[in-house]
Amino acid sequence: MSIFRSNKNIYAQLIDDVAGVTLASASSLDKSVSSDATKVEQAEAVGKLIAEAGKKKNITSIVFDRSGYLYHGRIQVLADAARENGLEF
């Protein structure tokens, strides 16, 4: 799972490195994520969405790539939400 965080949004992708394809993605721009929520709440929703997308594709074990961001704040919340919803890393 690769993470990208901008000042306004957060994105997560499940990527198959061997084949070089994106298997699933979720972001704070998705319609199911409330735009009125705080950035932390949006990150939690994205973590839940990416875990659910992984489950649909029978993905349970991943490697977490935080893309150089500190494991703090929105990155940590997203990772914790993904773990709580079934992804193992």
Secondary structure as UniProt FT lines:
FT   STRAND          2..5
FT   STRAND          10..16
FT   TURN            17..20
FT   STRAND          21..27
FT   TURN            28..29
FT   TURN            31..32
FT   TURN            35..36
FT   HELIX           39..56
FT   TURN            57..58
FT   TURN            67..68
FT   HELIX           74..84
FT   TURN            85..86
//
